[in-house]
Amino acid sequence: MALFKKRTVGKAGEWYYCLEHKKVEEGPECPAKNRFGPYTSRAEAQHAMETARERNLEWETDPKWHDAAPGRADD
């Protein structure tokens, strides 16, 4: 008997964005490595890629994440 059962059905109201199929799904249909979420609404999940792009841009331009001295180009 397995100690942990594989959760195939998500909780009601959990939304995910599948990176492999490029679609929104309610509950985890695809493996965790292929999805973003959970989100609280379908609309939030539909904008997952846009949200990821915005966050990446914020992190890339955040001076706290760059160790290079001022005036030096990053290698």
N, CA, C and O atoms as a GROMACS GRO file, in nm:
protein
  300
    1MET      N    1   0.085  -0.118   0.000
    1MET     CA    2   0.000   0.000   0.000
    1MET      C    3   0.089   0.125   0.000
    1MET      O    4   0.184   0.134   0.078
    2ALA      N    5   0.059   0.216  -0.086
    2ALA     CA    6   0.137   0.338  -0.096
    2ALA      C    7   0.105   0.432   0.019
    2ALA      O    8  -0.010   0.444   0.062
    3LEU      N    9   0.210   0.499   0.067
    3LEU     CA   10   0.188   0.595   0.174
    3LEU      C   11   0.123   0.723   0.125
    3LEU      O   12   0.043   0.785   0.195
    4PHE      N   13   0.158   0.760   0.003
    4PHE     CA   14   0.103   0.882  -0.055
    4PHE      C   15   0.032   0.848  -0.184
    4PHE      O   16   0.088   0.782  -0.272
    5LYS      N   17  -0.089   0.893  -0.195
    5LYS     CA   18  -0.164   0.869  -0.318
    5LYS      C   19  -0.142   0.986  -0.413
    5LYS      O   20  -0.133   1.101  -0.371
    6LYS      N   21  -0.134   0.956  -0.540
    6LYS     CA   22  -0.120   1.058  -0.642
    6LYS      C   23  -0.251   1.134  -0.652
    6LYS      O   24  -0.357   1.075  -0.674
    7ARG      N   25  -0.242   1.264  -0.637
    7ARG     CA   26  -0.363   1.346  -0.645
    7ARG      C   27  -0.392   1.373  -0.792
    7ARG      O   28  -0.316   1.443  -0.859
    8THR      N   29  -0.500   1.319  -0.841
    8THR     CA   30  -0.534   1.337  -0.982
    8THR      C   31  -0.640   1.443  -1.002
    8THR      O   32  -0.654   1.498  -1.111
    9VAL      N   33  -0.715   1.472  -0.898
    9VAL     CA   34  -0.822   1.571  -0.908
    9VAL      C   35  -0.790   1.687  -0.815
    9VAL      O   36  -0.760   1.666  -0.698
   10GLY      N   37  -0.796   1.807  -0.867
   10GLY     CA   38  -0.767   1.924  -0.786
   10GLY      C   39  -0.886   1.964  -0.701
   10GLY      O   40  -0.996   1.910  -0.716
   11LYS      N   41  -0.861   2.058  -0.615
   11LYS     CA   42  -0.968   2.112  -0.532
   11LYS      C   43  -1.055   2.201  -0.620
   11LYS      O   44  -1.008   2.260  -0.717
   12ALA      N   45  -1.180   2.210  -0.584
   12ALA     CA   46  -1.270   2.299  -0.658
   12ALA      C   47  -1.217   2.441  -0.651
   12ALA      O   48  -1.181   2.489  -0.544
   13GLY      N   49  -1.213   2.507  -0.763
   13GLY     CA   50  -1.165   2.645  -0.768
   13GLY      C   51  -1.016   2.660  -0.791
   13GLY      O   52  -0.967   2.772  -0.795
   14GLU      N   53  -0.942   2.551  -0.807
   14GLU     CA   54  -0.800   2.559  -0.840
   14GLU      C   55  -0.784   2.558  -0.992
   14GLU      O   56  -0.833   2.468  -1.060
   15TRP      N   57  -0.716   2.657  -1.042
   15TRP     CA   58  -0.694   2.668  -1.185
   15TRP      C   59  -0.544   2.665  -1.214
   15TRP      O   60  -0.464   2.718  -1.137
   16TYR      N   61  -0.508   2.602  -1.324
   16TYR     CA   62  -0.368   2.589  -1.364
   16TYR      C   63  -0.353   2.627  -1.511
   16TYR      O   64  -0.449   2.624  -1.588
   17TYR      N   65  -0.230   2.664  -1.549
   17TYR     CA   66  -0.199   2.685  -1.689
   17TYR      C   67  -0.099   2.578  -1.729
   17TYR      O   68   0.010   2.571  -1.672
   18CYS      N   69  -0.135   2.496  -1.825
   18CYS     CA   70  -0.048   2.388  -1.872
   18CYS      C   71   0.048   2.444  -1.977
   18CYS      O   72   0.006   2.496  -2.080
   19LEU      N   73   0.178   2.432  -1.948
   19LEU     CA   74   0.281   2.482  -2.039
   19LEU      C   75   0.296   2.395  -2.163
   19LEU      O   76   0.335   2.443  -2.269
   20GLU      N   77   0.267   2.267  -2.149
   20GLU     CA   78   0.281   2.175  -2.262
   20GLU      C   79   0.167   2.192  -2.362
   20GLU      O   80   0.191   2.198  -2.483
   21HIS      N   81   0.045   2.199  -2.312
   21HIS     CA   82  -0.072   2.207  -2.400
   21HIS      C   83  -0.120   2.350  -2.426
   21HIS      O   84  -0.209   2.373  -2.506
   22LYS      N   85  -0.057   2.447  -2.354
   22LYS     CA   86  -0.090   2.589  -2.370
   22LYS      C   87  -0.239   2.613  -2.347
   22LYS      O   88  -0.306   2.680  -2.426
   23LYS      N   89  -0.290   2.557  -2.235
   23LYS     CA   90  -0.432   2.576  -2.205
   23LYS      C   91  -0.454   2.582  -2.054
   23LYS      O   92  -0.371   2.539  -1.974
   24VAL      N   93  -0.568   2.638  -2.019
   24VAL     CA   94  -0.609   2.648  -1.879
   24VAL      C   95  -0.683   2.520  -1.844
   24VAL      O   96  -0.763   2.468  -1.922
   25GLU      N   97  -0.655   2.470  -1.723
   25GLU     CA   98  -0.725   2.350  -1.678
   25GLU      C   99  -0.769   2.368  -1.533
   25GLU      O  100  -0.699   2.431  -1.453
   26GLU      N  101  -0.884   2.314  -1.501
   26GLU     CA  102  -0.930   2.319  -1.363
   26GLU      C  103  -0.884   2.191  -1.295
   26GLU      O  104  -0.912   2.081  -1.340
   27GLY      N  105  -0.812   2.209  -1.186
   27GLY     CA  106  -0.753   2.093  -1.121
   27GLY      C  107  -0.630   2.051  -1.199
   27GLY      O  108  -0.619   2.080  -1.318
   28PRO      N  109  -0.537   1.982  -1.134
   28PRO     CA  110  -0.415   1.942  -1.205
   28PRO      C  111  -0.439   1.823  -1.297
   28PRO      O  112  -0.453   1.709  -1.251
   29GLU      N  113  -0.443   1.850  -1.425
   29GLU     CA  114  -0.457   1.742  -1.524
   29GLU      C  115  -0.321   1.693  -1.571
   29GLU      O  116  -0.303   1.575  -1.600
   30CYS      N  117  -0.225   1.785  -1.578
   30CYS     CA  118  -0.092   1.752  -1.627
   30CYS      C  119   0.007   1.752  -1.510
   30CYS      O  120  -0.023   1.806  -1.404
   31PRO      N  121   0.125   1.691  -1.529
   31PRO     CA  122   0.225   1.686  -1.422
   31PRO      C  123   0.267   1.827  -1.378
   31PRO      O  124   0.263   1.922  -1.456
   32ALA      N  125   0.306   1.839  -1.252
   32ALA     CA  126   0.344   1.968  -1.195
   32ALA      C  127   0.456   2.036  -1.272
   32ALA      O  128   0.460   2.159  -1.281
   33LYS      N  129   0.548   1.958  -1.329
   33LYS     CA  130   0.659   2.017  -1.403
   33LYS      C  131   0.613   2.090  -1.529
   33LYS      O  132   0.688   2.168  -1.587
   34ASN      N  133   0.489   2.066  -1.572
   34ASN     CA  134   0.438   2.126  -1.694
   34ASN      C  135   0.331   2.232  -1.671
   34ASN      O  136   0.258   2.268  -1.764
   35ARG      N  137   0.320   2.284  -1.548
   35ARG     CA  138   0.212   2.378  -1.524
   35ARG      C  139   0.250   2.488  -1.426
   35ARG      O  140   0.340   2.473  -1.344
   36PHE      N  141   0.179   2.600  -1.438
   36PHE     CA  142   0.185   2.710  -1.343
   36PHE      C  143   0.056   2.705  -1.263
   36PHE      O  144  -0.050   2.669  -1.316
   37GLY      N  145   0.064   2.739  -1.137
   37GLY     CA  146  -0.056   2.746  -1.055
   37GLY      C  147  -0.034   2.682  -0.920
   37GLY      O  148   0.078   2.638  -0.892
   38PRO      N  149  -0.134   2.677  -0.839
   38PRO     CA  150  -0.274   2.706  -0.870
   38PRO      C  151  -0.306   2.855  -0.864
   38PRO      O  152  -0.241   2.932  -0.793
   39TYR      N  153  -0.406   2.892  -0.940
   39TYR     CA  154  -0.461   3.027  -0.941
   39TYR      C  155  -0.602   3.020  -0.885
   39TYR      O  156  -0.666   2.915  -0.886
   40THR      N  157  -0.649   3.134  -0.836
   40THR     CA  158  -0.782   3.136  -0.775
   40THR      C  159  -0.895   3.152  -0.875
   40THR      O  160  -1.011   3.130  -0.842
   41SER      N  161  -0.861   3.189  -0.999
   41SER     CA  162  -0.967   3.205  -1.100
   41SER      C  163  -0.915   3.161  -1.237
   41SER      O  164  -0.795   3.153  -1.261
   42ARG      N  165  -1.009   3.134  -1.324
   42ARG     CA  166  -0.975   3.096  -1.462
   42ARG      C  167  -0.903   3.212  -1.532
   42ARG      O  168  -0.806   3.190  -1.606
   43ALA      N  169  -0.950   3.334  -1.509
   43ALA     CA  170  -0.891   3.452  -1.572
   43ALA      C  171  -0.744   3.468  -1.531
   43ALA      O  172  -0.660   3.500  -1.615
   44GLU      N  173  -0.715   3.446  -1.404
   44GLU     CA  174  -0.577   3.453  -1.356
   44GLU      C  175  -0.489   3.351  -1.428
   44GLU      O  176  -0.378   3.382  -1.470
   45ALA      N  177  -0.539   3.230  -1.441
   45ALA     CA  178  -0.465   3.123  -1.509
   45ALA      C  179  -0.445   3.156  -1.657
   45ALA      O  180  -0.340   3.124  -1.714
   46GLN      N  181  -0.543   3.220  -1.720
   46GLN     CA  182  -0.531   3.255  -1.861
   46GLN      C  183  -0.419   3.356  -1.884
   46GLN      O  184  -0.361   3.361  -1.993
   47HIS      N  185  -0.389   3.436  -1.783
   47HIS     CA  186  -0.284   3.537  -1.795
   47HIS      C  187  -0.152   3.492  -1.732
   47HIS      O  188  -0.066   3.576  -1.704
   48ALA      N  189  -0.136   3.363  -1.711
   48ALA     CA  190  -0.017   3.311  -1.643
   48ALA      C  191   0.112   3.347  -1.716
   48ALA      O  192   0.210   3.386  -1.652
   49MET      N  193   0.115   3.335  -1.846
   49MET     CA  194   0.238   3.364  -1.921
   49MET      C  195   0.270   3.514  -1.916
   49MET      O  196   0.386   3.552  -1.905
   50GLU      N  197   0.168   3.596  -1.924
   50GLU     CA  198   0.187   3.741  -1.915
   50GLU      C  199   0.241   3.778  -1.776
   50GLU      O  200   0.333   3.860  -1.764
   51THR      N  201   0.184   3.718  -1.672
   51THR     CA  202   0.230   3.741  -1.536
   51THR      C  203   0.375   3.698  -1.520
   51THR      O  204   0.454   3.769  -1.458
   52ALA      N  205   0.411   3.584  -1.577
   52ALA     CA  206   0.549   3.534  -1.569
   52ALA      C  207   0.645   3.630  -1.640
   52ALA      O  208   0.754   3.657  -1.589
   53ARG      N  209   0.606   3.680  -1.757
   53ARG     CA  210   0.691   3.775  -1.830
   53ARG      C  211   0.713   3.902  -1.749
   53ARG      O  212   0.825   3.953  -1.741
   54GLU      N  213   0.605   3.953  -1.689
   54GLU     CA  214   0.616   4.075  -1.608
   54GLU      C  215   0.708   4.053  -1.488
   54GLU      O  216   0.791   4.139  -1.458
   55ARG      N  217   0.693   3.940  -1.420
   55ARG     CA  218   0.777   3.911  -1.304
   55ARG      C  219   0.923   3.893  -1.343
   55ARG      O  220   1.013   3.939  -1.273
   56ASN      N  221   0.946   3.825  -1.456
   56ASN     CA  222   1.084   3.807  -1.504
   56ASN      C  223   1.150   3.941  -1.533
   56ASN      O  224   1.266   3.963  -1.499
   57LEU      N  225   1.075   4.031  -1.596
   57LEU     CA  226   1.128   4.163  -1.627
   57LEU      C  227   1.160   4.239  -1.498
   57LEU      O  228   1.264   4.305  -1.489
   58GLU      N  229   1.072   4.230  -1.400
   58GLU     CA  230   1.098   4.296  -1.271
   58GLU      C  231   1.226   4.242  -1.208
   58GLU      O  232   1.308   4.319  -1.158
   59TRP      N  233   1.242   4.111  -1.209
   59TRP     CA  234   1.360   4.051  -1.148
   59TRP      C  235   1.487   4.085  -1.225
   59TRP      O  236   1.591   4.111  -1.164
   60GLU      N  237   1.478   4.086  -1.357
   60GLU     CA  238   1.595   4.117  -1.439
   60GLU      C  239   1.642   4.261  -1.422
   60GLU      O  240   1.761   4.289  -1.436
   61THR      N  241   1.551   4.350  -1.391
   61THR     CA  242   1.586   4.491  -1.377
   61THR      C  243   1.599   4.534  -1.231
   61THR      O  244   1.624   4.652  -1.205
   62ASP      N  245   1.583   4.444  -1.138
   62ASP     CA  246   1.596   4.476  -0.996
   62ASP      C  247   1.743   4.484  -0.958
   62ASP      O  248   1.815   4.385  -0.972
   63PRO      N  249   1.789   4.599  -0.912
   63PRO     CA  250   1.932   4.614  -0.880
   63PRO      C  251   1.979   4.522  -0.767
   63PRO      O  252   2.098   4.494  -0.757
   64LYS      N  253   1.889   4.476  -0.682
   64LYS     CA  254   1.927   4.387  -0.573
   64LYS      C  255   1.975   4.251  -0.624
   64LYS      O  256   2.045   4.179  -0.552
   65TRP      N  257   1.939   4.215  -0.748
   65TRP     CA  258   1.975   4.084  -0.802
   65TRP      C  259   2.105   4.088  -0.883
   65TRP      O  260   2.149   3.985  -0.933
   66HIS      N  261   2.165   4.204  -0.896
   66HIS     CA  262   2.287   4.217  -0.976
   66HIS      C  263   2.405   4.249  -0.886
   66HIS      O  264   2.400   4.345  -0.809
   67ASP      N  265   2.510   4.170  -0.894
   67ASP     CA  266   2.628   4.187  -0.811
   67ASP      C  267   2.739   4.266  -0.879
   67ASP      O  268   2.840   4.298  -0.816
   68ALA      N  269   2.721   4.298  -1.007
   68ALA     CA  270   2.827   4.367  -1.079
   68ALA      C  271   2.844   4.509  -1.024
   68ALA      O  272   2.747   4.575  -0.986
   69ALA      N  273   2.969   4.553  -1.019
   69ALA     CA  274   2.998   4.688  -0.973
   69ALA      C  275   2.944   4.788  -1.074
   69ALA      O  276   2.939   4.758  -1.194
   70PRO      N  277   2.905   4.905  -1.030
   70PRO     CA  278   2.854   5.007  -1.124
   70PRO      C  279   2.957   5.038  -1.232
   70PRO      O  280   3.076   5.053  -1.204
   71GLY      N  281   2.911   5.047  -1.355
   71GLY     CA  282   2.998   5.080  -1.467
   71GLY      C  283   3.063   4.959  -1.532
   71GLY      O  284   3.131   4.973  -1.634
   72ARG      N  285   3.044   4.838  -1.474
   72ARG     CA  286   3.101   4.718  -1.533
   72ARG      C  287   2.992   4.637  -1.600
   72ARG      O  288   2.881   4.626  -1.548
   73ALA      N  289   3.023   4.582  -1.714
   73ALA     CA  290   2.928   4.497  -1.786
   73ALA      C  291   2.926   4.358  -1.722
   73ALA      O  292   3.029   4.308  -1.675
   74ASP      N  293   2.809   4.298  -1.720
   74ASP     CA  294   2.798   4.160  -1.669
   74ASP      C  295   2.858   4.064  -1.769
   74ASP      O  296   2.839   4.081  -1.889
   75ASP      N  297   2.930   3.964  -1.721
   75ASP     CA  298   2.992   3.863  -1.810
   75ASP      C  299   2.898   3.749  -1.831
   75ASP      O  300   2.931   3.654  -1.903
   0.00000   0.00000   0.00000
